[in-house]
Amino acid sequence: MPLFGWWHSADARAHRAFIAASLGWMLDAFDVMLFSLLLASIMVDLNLTKEQGGALGSLTLVAAAAGGLIFGVVADRYGRKRALMASVLLYSIFTALCGVSRNLGQLAAFRVCLGLGMGGEWASGAALVSESWPAPTRGRAFAFMQSSWAIGFGLAAIVSGLLLPVLGWRGVFFVGVLPAFLTLWVRRNVEEPGLWRRARRPGQRIPFGDLFRGDLAQASVALTLMNACTLFGWWGLNTWVPAYLVLPAEQGGVGLSLISSSAVVFITQVGMWFGYVTFGFVADAIGRKQAYAMYILAASLLLPLYGYMRNPLVLLALGPFVAFFGTGHYSGFGPLTAEIYPTAIRATAQGFTYNAGRLASAAAPFVIGSLAASRGFGPAFTVAGAAFFLAAIALYWVPEPRSVELT
């Protein structure tokens, strides 16, 4: 099949669902990455310690986990489209409100509300694409959808690099309200999947306990543990990479300028995008589990190496590979879960296994920040790499799904 043959394998309704989920995910990443890129400036302006900065990141992840659980149920009960719109609107508004924070308490409150929407977007978008796309090319569709996260990260790096010197961190946060306008397009152009409409009636009770009955019990536990480990490693690294690049050497950082660090982050996102896209083709060819194992084991080796490097050119070259393997595997999580769970509980299951894992990983920004403060970024990023290795162990217990039409 040609490189973009996957796109022509689906109809116009599926294309609109893909665009909605991709834009929602991209803008979710844009809003999330703004915090990481602005963290060093926020810490100086609000007089925060590394531990407090890490705690803010962890608090956001706890809220995101709750949002994912809530919106997964909402998507199964009231529709994928409504859940997607509500989550995007929520994280957009509260990202902008972060810009008016005057102290740690206010910023924490806004980050909690932002996190609820951030967590909800993935579950509803993943179910929307899963149920709209044909089985033979589902993995590739998910790969390109997931790759929009890297685009959002790259856009955040550009926006912060250009606007932070002019507007300050508060002004950059105000830009985060723009994703709210996506909901207007979704409302007019996106339809609920016919598979969901046939399977459920709005308002019908969701059998949450089915996630832990029969053969699904082992899958639910293993997927949650695997995701907890990969998310711990991912958030532990990516929350602190921008600060690692700009902090002076005496504080354990590399000491790059704001423009240089933004450039390194942007180039890293190129590797992330290729990792996302490549994973879809690899997973469709050799299977979800085999591709997952290859990517996360490579990440477990590259993350510690990244933390011990201080040469900017080495970091510029190594960063895309870290992002390629450390992030690309997430393209497989949507198809993996979609092909395990039935329609009646699909979004609930995806929301639970992804976001319960995120809840368990919420300690990562604080733990990695504390380790960076006491031992340095090298040992801290080594712990993040070890989490990926533990994820590979949990992966063993995840069943290999067959690429079939969903039911």
C-alpha positions in Angstrom: 0.0 0.0 0.0 1.4 3.5 -0.8 2.6 5.7 2.1 -0.7 7.5 2.3 -2.9 4.7 1.1 -4.3 4.4 4.6 -6.0 7.8 4.2 -7.9 6.6 1.1 -9.0 3.4 2.8 -11.6 5.3 4.8 -14.6 7.5 4.0 -15.1 11.3 4.5 -16.8 10.7 7.9 -13.8 8.9 9.2 -11.5 11.7 7.8 -13.4 14.3 9.8 -13.2 12.2 12.9 -9.5 11.8 12.4 -9.0 15.5 11.9 -11.0 16.3 15.0 -9.1 13.9 17.2 -5.7 14.9 15.7 -6.3 18.6 16.2 -7.5 18.0 19.8 -4.5 15.9 20.6 -2.1 18.4 19.0 -3.6 21.3 20.9 -3.6 19.3 24.1 0.2 18.8 23.6 0.6 22.5 22.8 -1.0 23.5 26.1 0.9 20.8 28.1 4.3 21.7 26.7 3.8 25.4 27.4 4.1 24.6 31.1 7.3 22.6 30.7 8.9 25.3 28.5 7.8 28.1 30.9 8.6 26.2 34.1 12.1 27.8 34.6 10.6 31.3 34.2 7.7 30.5 36.5 10.0 29.2 39.2 12.0 32.4 39.2 9.0 34.7 39.1 7.0 32.9 41.8 10.0 31.9 43.8 9.4 28.2 43.5 11.8 25.4 44.3 12.4 22.4 41.9 10.4 20.3 44.3 7.4 22.7 44.0 7.8 22.9 40.2 7.8 19.1 40.1 4.8 18.9 42.4 2.8 21.2 40.0 3.5 18.7 37.2 2.5 15.8 39.4 -0.7 17.6 40.4 -1.6 18.1 36.8 -1.1 14.4 36.0 -3.4 13.4 39.0 -6.1 15.7 37.6 -5.5 14.3 34.1 -5.9 10.8 35.4 -9.3 11.8 37.0 -10.3 13.6 33.8 -9.5 10.5 31.7 -11.5 8.3 33.8 -14.5 10.7 33.9 -14.5 11.5 30.2 -14.0 7.9 29.2 -17.3 7.1 30.9 -18.9 10.3 29.4 -17.7 9.2 25.9 -19.3 5.8 26.2 -22.5 7.1 27.8 -23.1 10.4 25.9 -21.0 10.2 22.8 -17.4 10.5 21.6 -18.0 13.9 20.0 -19.5 15.6 23.1 -16.8 14.3 25.3 -14.1 15.6 22.9 -15.6 19.0 22.8 -16.0 19.3 26.5 -12.5 18.3 27.3 -10.9 20.6 24.7 -12.9 23.5 26.0 -11.9 22.8 29.6 -8.2 22.6 29.0 -8.1 25.6 26.8 -9.8 28.0 29.2 -7.8 27.0 32.2 -4.5 27.1 30.3 -5.2 30.8 29.6 -6.1 31.3 33.3 -2.7 30.0 34.3 -1.4 33.3 33.0 -3.2 35.3 35.8 -1.8 33.2 38.6 -0.2 35.3 41.4 1.0 32.5 43.7 1.5 28.7 43.9 -2.0 28.1 45.2 -3.7 29.8 42.3 -1.5 28.2 39.7 -2.1 24.8 41.3 -5.9 25.2 41.1 -5.8 26.2 37.5 -3.5 23.3 36.7 -6.0 20.9 38.3 -8.8 22.1 36.1 -6.6 22.1 33.0 -5.6 18.5 33.8 -9.2 17.3 33.9 -9.7 18.4 30.3 -6.2 17.2 29.2 -6.9 13.7 30.4 -10.3 13.5 28.8 -9.3 14.4 25.3 -7.3 11.2 24.5 -9.9 8.7 25.5 -12.7 10.3 23.5 -10.5 11.0 20.5 -9.0 7.5 20.5 -12.5 5.9 20.5 -13.7 8.2 17.8 -10.8 7.1 15.4 -11.0 3.5 16.4 -14.6 3.2 15.5 -14.3 5.2 12.3 -11.3 3.5 10.6 -11.1 0.1 8.9 -9.0 -2.6 10.6 -6.2 -3.1 8.0 -5.0 0.5 8.3 -6.1 1.4 11.8 -2.6 1.2 13.2 -1.3 3.7 10.6 -4.3 6.1 11.2 -3.5 6.0 14.9 0.1 6.7 14.2 -0.6 9.8 12.3 -3.2 10.9 14.8 -0.7 10.4 17.6 2.0 12.2 15.7 0.0 15.4 16.1 1.3 15.4 19.7 4.8 16.1 18.4 3.5 18.9 16.2 1.8 20.5 19.2 5.1 20.2 21.2 7.0 21.8 18.3 4.5 24.6 18.0 4.8 25.3 21.7 8.5 25.5 21.4 8.2 28.0 18.6 5.6 30.1 20.4 7.4 30.2 23.7 10.7 31.0 22.0 9.2 33.9 20.1 6.8 35.3 22.6 8.3 34.6 26.0 10.9 37.4 25.6 8.2 39.8 24.5 5.1 38.8 26.6 6.6 36.9 29.5 5.3 33.5 30.7 1.9 35.0 31.5 1.3 36.2 28.0 2.4 32.9 26.5 -0.2 31.1 28.6 -3.0 33.4 27.2 -2.3 31.9 23.7 -3.4 28.6 25.1 -7.1 29.6 24.9 -7.0 29.3 21.1 -7.8 25.5 21.0 -11.3 26.4 22.3 -12.3 27.4 18.8 -11.8 23.8 17.6 -15.0 22.9 19.4 -17.0 25.1 16.9 -15.7 23.1 14.0 -16.2 19.7 15.7 -19.8 20.6 16.5 -20.6 21.4 12.9 -18.6 18.7 11.0 -18.1 15.6 13.1 -20.6 12.8 13.6 -20.8 10.1 16.2 -19.5 6.7 14.9 -22.3 4.5 13.7 -20.8 1.7 15.7 -21.4 3.6 19.0 -24.9 4.7 18.0 -25.8 1.0 17.3 -24.2 -0.3 20.5 -25.5 2.2 23.0 -28.2 4.7 23.9 -27.2 8.0 25.4 -27.6 7.9 29.2 -27.3 4.1 29.4 -25.4 2.8 32.4 -21.7 1.8 31.7 -20.8 -1.7 32.9 -17.4 -0.6 34.4 -16.9 -3.9 36.2 -16.7 -5.7 32.8 -13.1 -4.4 32.6 -12.2 -6.9 35.3 -14.2 -9.9 34.3 -13.0 -13.0 32.5 -10.2 -12.6 30.0 -10.3 -8.8 30.2 -9.1 -8.8 33.8 -5.5 -9.7 33.0 -5.4 -7.3 30.0 -6.8 -4.4 32.1 -4.2 -4.9 34.9 -1.3 -5.4 32.5 -2.1 -2.5 30.3 -2.5 -0.2 33.3 0.9 -1.3 34.8 2.6 -0.9 31.4 1.2 2.5 30.9 2.1 3.6 34.4 5.7 2.7 33.8 6.0 4.3 30.3 4.2 7.5 31.5 6.5 7.7 34.6 9.5 7.6 32.3 8.0 10.0 29.8 6.7 12.6 32.2 9.8 12.4 34.3 12.0 13.2 31.3 9.9 15.7 29.4 8.8 17.8 32.4 12.4 18.5 33.1 14.2 18.5 29.7 13.5 22.3 29.1 14.8 23.2 32.6 17.7 20.8 32.2 18.7 22.6 29.0 18.5 26.2 30.4 19.6 25.8 34.0 23.3 26.8 34.6 26.0 24.2 35.1 26.2 24.8 38.8 22.6 23.8 39.1 23.2 20.6 37.1 21.9 21.9 33.8 23.5 22.5 30.4 23.3 26.3 30.5 21.8 27.0 27.0 20.1 30.2 26.2 16.3 30.3 25.8 16.5 30.4 22.0 19.0 27.6 21.9 17.0 25.4 24.2 13.8 26.0 22.3 15.7 25.0 19.1 16.9 21.7 20.7 13.3 21.0 21.9 11.9 21.7 18.5 14.4 19.4 16.7 13.7 16.7 19.3 10.0 16.9 18.3 11.0 16.0 14.7 12.3 12.6 16.1 9.1 12.3 18.1 6.9 12.8 15.0 8.8 10.1 13.0 8.6 7.8 16.0 4.9 8.1 16.1 4.4 7.6 12.4 6.9 4.8 12.0 5.4 2.8 14.9 2.1 2.5 13.0 3.7 0.9 10.0 5.9 -1.4 12.2 2.9 -2.4 14.4 0.7 -3.2 11.4 3.5 -5.3 9.9 4.9 -7.3 12.9 2.2 -6.8 15.6 1.5 -4.3 18.4 3.4 -6.1 21.2 6.6 -6.8 19.2 6.8 -3.1 18.1 6.1 -2.0 21.6 8.9 -4.1 23.1 11.4 -2.8 20.5 10.6 0.9 21.2 10.4 0.9 25.0 13.6 -1.2 25.4 15.5 1.2 23.2 14.1 4.1 25.3 15.3 2.4 28.5 18.8 2.6 27.2 18.7 6.1 25.7 17.2 8.1 28.5 20.1 7.6 31.0 22.6 8.5 28.3 20.8 11.7 27.6 20.9 12.7 31.2 24.7 12.5 31.4 25.4 14.5 28.3 26.4 18.2 28.5 27.6 18.9 25.0 24.8 20.9 23.2 25.7 19.3 19.8 25.5 15.8 21.3 22.1 16.6 22.9 20.9 18.0 19.6 21.8 14.8 17.9 20.6 12.4 20.6 17.3 14.1 21.4 15.4 13.0 18.3 16.3 9.4 19.0 15.2 9.6 22.6 11.9 11.1 21.4 11.6 8.6 18.6 11.7 5.5 20.8 10.5 7.0 24.1 7.3 8.5 22.6 6.6 6.7 19.3 5.2 3.6 21.0 2.2 5.6 22.2 0.8 5.3 18.6 0.1 1.6 19.4 -1.8 2.1 22.6 -5.1 3.1 20.9 -5.3 0.2 18.5 -4.0 -2.2 21.2 -6.9 -1.3 23.6 -9.5 -0.8 20.8 -9.0 -4.3 19.5 -9.2 -5.9 23.0 -12.4 -4.2 24.4 -15.9 -4.2 23.0 -17.7 -1.0 21.9 -19.9 -0.7 25.0 -16.9 -0.2 27.3 -14.2 0.8 24.8 -13.7 4.5 25.7 -14.1 3.6 29.4 -11.4 0.9 29.1 -9.1 3.2 27.1 -9.7 6.0 29.6 -9.1 3.7 32.6 -6.0 1.9 31.4 -4.4 5.0 30.1 -5.3 7.4 32.9 -5.0 5.0 35.9 -1.5 4.5 34.6 -1.1 8.2 34.4 -2.3 8.5 38.0 0.3 6.1 39.1 2.9 8.0 37.1 1.9 11.3 38.6 4.8 11.2 41.1 7.3 11.3 38.2 7.8 15.1 37.9 8.2 15.4 41.7 10.5 12.3 42.0 12.7 13.2 39.0 12.8 16.8 40.1 13.9 15.8 43.6 16.5 13.4 42.3 17.8 16.1 39.9 18.1 18.5 42.9 19.9 16.0 45.1 21.9 13.7 42.7 21.8 15.5 39.4 20.0 15.0 36.1 22.0 11.9 35.1 20.8 9.7 37.9 17.3 11.2 37.6 16.9 10.4 34.0 18.4 6.9 34.7 15.4 6.2 36.9 13.1 7.4 34.1 14.8 4.9 31.8 14.4 2.1 34.3 10.7 2.7 34.2 10.6 1.9 30.5 12.4 -1.4 31.3 9.7 -2.3 33.8 7.1 -1.5 31.2 8.6 -4.1 28.9 8.1 -6.7 31.7 4.4 -5.7 32.1 4.0 -5.9 28.3 4.5 -9.7 28.5 1.1 -10.1 30.1 -0.8 -8.0 27.6 -2.6 -10.2 25.0 -1.6 -9.8 21.3 -4.8 -8.4 19.6 -5.8 -9.4 16.1 -6.4 -6.6 13.6 -10.1 -7.1 13.1 -13.2 -5.1 12.6 -14.5 -3.8 15.9 -17.7 -5.0 17.5 
